[in-house]
């Protein structure tokens, strides 16, 4: 039986950095191969917000997330990333969980988190993080031998290691069983309650993890 998640402040060197932050999109438009995906999208996310992004396959959910992370550029419109009232690069604000888990297959789960902890300059307890995401018994298993669901759990631990205010998650429940899905929602709720925010693209119906949960449905541009 998996252990229930506990307060991340016990694991991640103080948890989320409690700075005011904002991610703002102003009339964003994007096309693919000359075909418009979406246009006129304006959105503002601040501390305590959760935004669920829905829509049909191929509508542009992942593309919109990549724009928010700064990994790609819009055809028009503007995106602003801010911490404590000052502009900042996207990577100072955001931790992104995409479709690819990006773990080296020959490193064990614990070695992978130790690597990311050094990169992210985080003094979290790796053992505690693995316990939180239900991977204690798989700690010394190479990532290449983990199941798809276990790799998603390891990605959740990396999100917590980041201590970034904004979590951007692309289909985080993919390959997860019902227990894993519940874990994701508990972690998101805890992150937001401590001053973070989250943007989630998902085919599943959104859960209302707080009073400031919103939904954005992308529709085909004619």
C-alpha positions, 0 to 999 in steps of 0.5 A: 500500500502506497504511503499518503503524500505528506507536506512537501516542506518536510522534503524540499528545503522549504517547499515552493519558493513563496514569491509572488509570481505571474504568467500572462498570455496576451492574444496568443496565436499559433499555426502548424503547417500553415493551418491555424491551431488557435488564436486570441488566447489571453490568460493570467495565472498567479499564485493559487491558480489551477488551470485545466486545458482541454480539447480534442486530440491535435487541437494544440494543447501540448503546443500551448504548454510549450509556448508557456514554457518558452520552448517554442514561440507564438506566431503573434501575441505576447507571454510574460513571466514574472517573479516578485514583480520583475520579469524573469526567464521561463525556467526561473518560474516553471517546471515542465512535465512533458510526455517524455520523462527524460530519465537516463535508463541506466541510472536508478530512480534514486540516482536520477533524483540525486542528479536532478537535485544537484542541477536544481540546487535542492537539498530535499530528502530523496528517500522521503520524495521516493516514499511520497510518490510510492517508489521506495521499493523501486529506489535502486531499480534502473529507470529503464526497467521502471514501468510507464506509470512508475516513470510518471511517479518519478517525474512527480518527484522531480517536480517537487525537487524543482521548487518552482512556483508554476507546474506545467503538466502535459497529460500527467495521468497517462499510464497511471492507475487510480491510486496514481491519479489520486496522488497527482491531485493531492500533490497539485492541491498541496503545491497550490495551497503552499503558494504555487500554481499549476497548468494541466493539459488533460483529456480527463475531466478536471478536479476542482482542487481549489476555489480558483480552478478554471478550465480552458477548452481549445476549439478548432479555428475555422 
